[in-house]
Amino acid sequence: MDRMLYVAMTGARQTLQAQALVSHNLANANTVGFRLDMADFRSMPVFSDHGLPSRVYSMAERPGIDLKSGKIMTTGRDLDVAIQGEGWIAIQAPDGSEAYTRAGDLQLDTNGMLKTATGHPVLGEGGPISIPPAEKIEIGADGIISIRPLGESSANLVEVGRIRLVKPSDANPLYKDEAGFMRTRDGSAAPPDSSVRLLAGALEGSNVNPAEALVNMIESARRFEMQIKMMKTAEENSSATNQLLRLE
């Protein structure tokens, strides 16, 4: 009876963890450049002191993320960029290391530093990009940032930097860390890739399907209810067995 109770208990606990992941995806359905976290279950043996598996428990895990592209939305804003096809924008994580994002809603702080909407510096060929005061800012498809200095004519454009665009190889793919940053598996900086193209004046939305995420949420809730019913059934069976033993 304890085996049935153990399986149901671990299943309920791991279902709650999977439900939290689905809730996270659903909450980011409108987050620019967000990539859906996938969830999966598997059974794991529990070994006894003698080295033989005496129990089996359920384990929820995140096998990876969904890398398919989100919907492109036209905004017309100069600092909004969307990556066309594969590729990533290099940013500086809080610990100073290099990370990657698809969120192209860029901003300028009071010091002229180019940052993401979440406040992380955008990296160029020589580090974080700083843009001097300008009447207009243009970002090319190749990531080159050009400005029209204050008081200059529209024909006078000056190149001030280039966004570092990368496309990690299959040998060193990206993963999402606990803080939500995309990083290479070995922690090294991915080399720039000239084939990555930007679309200015547009943003890429999340690739989360809200309807599908909501269905997954309902399925998780029903799965949790089923595990709780199994635990109650195990308790009832145990009580019935104890009554039979007392009759003897």
Legacy VTK file of the C-alpha trace (Angstrom):
# vtk DataFile Version 3.0
C-alpha trace
ASCII
DATASET POLYDATA
POINTS 248 float
0.000 0.000 0.000
2.884 2.324 0.747
4.133 1.898 -2.824
0.851 3.220 -4.210
0.907 6.096 -1.721
4.513 6.937 -2.562
3.874 7.059 -6.308
0.762 9.226 -5.834
2.534 11.569 -3.417
5.528 12.158 -5.682
3.233 12.521 -8.678
1.192 15.220 -6.938
4.296 17.106 -5.830
5.896 17.051 -9.267
2.607 17.990 -10.930
2.569 21.168 -8.844
6.071 21.986 -10.068
5.046 21.406 -13.687
1.969 23.558 -13.133
4.194 26.385 -11.887
6.200 26.173 -15.114
3.024 26.295 -17.217
1.854 29.299 -15.175
5.172 30.997 -15.890
4.708 30.434 -19.627
1.151 31.740 -19.521
2.238 34.834 -17.577
4.799 35.605 -20.317
2.436 35.157 -23.258
2.829 38.878 -24.025
6.519 39.232 -23.111
8.670 40.398 -26.030
11.042 37.696 -27.274
10.045 35.133 -24.607
10.765 31.466 -25.336
8.412 28.805 -23.979
9.776 26.447 -21.303
8.848 22.845 -22.020
7.857 20.402 -19.258
8.066 16.630 -19.176
7.618 13.774 -16.703
9.579 10.583 -16.209
9.669 7.784 -13.674
12.779 7.279 -11.549
13.684 4.173 -9.518
14.325 4.483 -5.786
17.065 2.096 -4.687
17.010 0.358 -1.326
19.946 -0.267 0.987
20.560 -3.538 -0.827
20.968 -1.828 -4.175
17.660 -2.907 -5.702
14.897 -0.504 -6.773
12.088 -0.868 -4.255
10.035 2.176 -5.253
9.383 4.365 -8.274
8.726 8.085 -8.102
7.655 10.693 -10.641
9.944 13.563 -11.600
9.048 16.722 -13.521
11.834 18.274 -15.544
12.431 20.985 -18.101
14.040 19.209 -21.059
14.588 22.473 -22.888
12.902 25.464 -24.455
10.888 25.945 -27.608
13.053 27.931 -30.028
10.447 28.556 -32.708
10.006 32.217 -33.660
7.226 34.393 -32.302
4.966 36.696 -34.265
6.561 39.869 -35.675
4.729 43.072 -34.727
5.395 46.369 -36.511
5.867 49.304 -34.129
7.656 51.981 -36.193
9.850 52.883 -33.205
13.504 53.577 -34.064
14.964 51.464 -31.237
12.695 48.449 -31.740
14.336 45.575 -33.613
13.266 42.022 -34.397
15.557 39.212 -35.497
14.569 37.638 -38.790
14.954 33.880 -38.600
17.648 32.423 -36.354
19.976 34.470 -34.196
20.298 36.319 -30.899
21.259 39.733 -29.534
24.204 39.714 -27.140
23.650 41.457 -23.803
25.564 41.819 -20.561
24.151 39.851 -17.616
24.252 41.296 -14.074
27.364 39.212 -13.294
29.212 40.781 -16.231
29.098 37.692 -18.437
27.620 37.516 -21.921
24.045 36.344 -22.383
21.579 36.396 -25.265
18.039 37.549 -25.915
15.456 37.949 -28.676
13.792 40.897 -26.925
14.469 43.869 -29.180
12.617 46.623 -27.300
15.795 48.621 -26.718
16.092 51.779 -24.625
18.585 54.567 -23.972
19.365 55.474 -20.373
20.302 58.959 -19.179
23.965 58.297 -19.998
23.254 57.211 -23.567
23.850 53.520 -22.827
21.848 51.203 -25.081
19.961 48.694 -22.926
17.145 46.206 -23.091
13.755 47.047 -21.591
14.831 45.068 -18.504
17.949 47.245 -18.061
20.716 44.991 -19.403
23.396 46.637 -21.608
23.429 45.653 -25.273
26.864 44.490 -26.385
28.706 45.649 -29.468
32.021 44.636 -30.958
33.950 46.285 -28.118
31.581 45.952 -25.193
28.441 47.838 -24.144
27.170 50.304 -26.737
26.971 54.001 -25.882
25.138 56.414 -28.208
25.823 60.178 -28.114
22.949 62.706 -28.257
21.311 62.627 -31.680
18.276 63.854 -33.555
17.665 60.435 -35.104
18.917 56.887 -34.566
18.856 54.215 -37.254
19.614 50.511 -36.797
20.461 48.627 -39.968
19.646 45.045 -40.853
23.268 44.108 -40.106
23.095 45.654 -36.612
25.029 48.823 -37.477
23.801 51.826 -35.471
23.918 55.182 -37.228
22.895 58.558 -35.850
22.199 62.023 -37.162
24.075 64.335 -34.794
22.325 67.328 -33.317
22.088 70.192 -35.788
23.243 68.117 -38.785
21.357 67.548 -42.040
19.421 64.351 -42.707
22.111 63.212 -45.170
24.842 63.316 -42.530
24.731 59.958 -40.742
27.515 58.795 -38.428
28.131 55.165 -37.503
28.523 54.806 -33.719
28.474 51.072 -33.149
27.221 47.669 -34.168
25.012 45.328 -32.202
26.662 41.992 -31.584
24.483 39.382 -33.327
25.247 35.708 -32.842
24.000 32.313 -33.962
25.365 29.581 -31.634
26.280 26.296 -33.282
24.731 22.914 -32.599
27.976 21.911 -30.898
27.547 24.681 -28.316
23.786 25.328 -28.092
22.003 27.758 -25.813
20.137 26.963 -22.617
18.067 29.086 -20.258
19.556 29.466 -16.785
17.615 29.874 -13.534
17.570 33.675 -13.937
16.012 33.381 -17.401
19.147 34.326 -19.359
20.125 32.437 -22.498
23.712 31.202 -22.346
25.992 28.803 -24.209
26.469 25.359 -22.709
30.183 25.817 -22.032
29.807 29.438 -20.897
31.957 30.853 -23.684
30.953 33.833 -25.835
29.416 32.859 -29.152
31.188 34.367 -32.187
29.366 37.087 -34.163
27.505 35.895 -37.238
27.012 38.254 -40.181
24.121 36.157 -41.508
21.836 37.249 -38.634
19.539 40.021 -39.831
17.483 42.584 -37.966
14.171 44.176 -38.874
14.008 47.745 -37.564
10.775 49.232 -36.274
9.368 45.848 -35.254
9.300 43.474 -32.289
9.082 39.727 -31.983
6.419 38.567 -29.560
6.406 35.544 -27.288
6.098 32.114 -28.887
3.704 30.968 -26.139
0.278 29.914 -27.395
-2.091 31.177 -24.640
-4.857 28.707 -25.540
-2.471 25.756 -25.474
-0.902 26.939 -22.208
-4.363 27.261 -20.641
-5.254 23.713 -21.717
-1.991 22.468 -20.179
-2.893 24.292 -16.973
-6.278 22.536 -16.819
-4.652 19.162 -17.539
-2.156 19.722 -14.725
-4.970 20.564 -12.307
-6.847 17.392 -13.224
-3.686 15.328 -12.956
-3.134 16.710 -9.460
-6.707 15.840 -8.461
-6.197 12.303 -9.744
-3.051 11.894 -7.623
-4.889 13.140 -4.530
-7.694 10.616 -5.168
-5.084 7.851 -5.409
-3.680 8.899 -2.049
-7.170 8.766 -0.496
-7.768 5.356 -2.088
-4.497 4.082 -0.634
-5.584 5.320 2.792
-8.973 3.624 2.477
-7.377 0.353 1.381
-4.977 0.512 4.296
-7.852 1.071 6.757
-9.809 -1.834 5.290
-6.780 -4.109 5.561
-6.254 -3.177 9.207
-9.898 -4.018 9.978
-9.527 -7.443 8.361
-6.406 -8.122 10.389
-8.179 -7.192 13.631
-11.003 -9.634 12.818
-8.513 -12.466 12.677
LINES 1 249
248 0 1 2 3 4 5 6 7 8 9 10 11 12 13 14 15 16 17 18 19 20 21 22 23 24 25 26 27 28 29 30 31 32 33 34 35 36 37 38 39 40 41 42 43 44 45 46 47 48 49 50 51 52 53 54 55 56 57 58 59 60 61 62 63 64 65 66 67 68 69 70 71 72 73 74 75 76 77 78 79 80 81 82 83 84 85 86 87 88 89 90 91 92 93 94 95 96 97 98 99 100 101 102 103 104 105 106 107 108 109 110 111 112 113 114 115 116 117 118 119 120 121 122 123 124 125 126 127 128 129 130 131 132 133 134 135 136 137 138 139 140 141 142 143 144 145 146 147 148 149 150 151 152 153 154 155 156 157 158 159 160 161 162 163 164 165 166 167 168 169 170 171 172 173 174 175 176 177 178 179 180 181 182 183 184 185 186 187 188 189 190 191 192 193 194 195 196 197 198 199 200 201 202 203 204 205 206 207 208 209 210 211 212 213 214 215 216 217 218 219 220 221 222 223 224 225 226 227 228 229 230 231 232 233 234 235 236 237 238 239 240 241 242 243 244 245 246 247
